[in-house]
């Protein structure tokens, strides 16, 4: 029983500290590598980036001036262990449609650990090889919790099917952030919608 208890404690320590350490190292490495590639003139557009590879960087000023997390294509467990995942089939950054991202709230780098602190008006800045896009959130993530099967939140022009429920902006260029609604295992997702307010060419 003692051995089993120690094994359980070791597993918990790995989940809550070990995975964060490893993921944060990966995120920093991917971020540096992506920035170096951009400076060398490698300007592959996100839609041409293979699944599992990094296509953009996200900065959320609310989370601190040093906050920067890479966006990888796809939403597999391996992808989400390294940063944000870009839902396959959703819009590219700055384009018409819904640029939908998922991220862990706990373990594996937990890029959206502070998601409940976001408020309407907070900025989400997305950097790509060719441009920087600034989105502003329109909704409070605490006000929209959905089951993971509610895929309407990542459609090109989301419409909440529940009367009186939270609706995204009417803008044609949207961003969606999705994460677990609770710190421990849950099938529910916390959602925040925003819209594009500015884009500018990248200067490398």
Secondary structure, DSSP 8 states (H G I E B T S, - for coil): -HHHHHHHHHHHHIIIIIHHHHHHHHHHHHHHHHHHHHHTT----GGGS-TTSEEEEEE-GGG-TT--EEEEES--HHHHTTSEEE-TTS--TTSSEEEEEE--SSSTT-TTTTGGG--TT-EEEEE-SSEEEEEEE-S-GGG-EEETT-GGGGSTT---SSTT-----S-SEEEEEEEESSSSS-SEEEEEEEEEEEEEE---
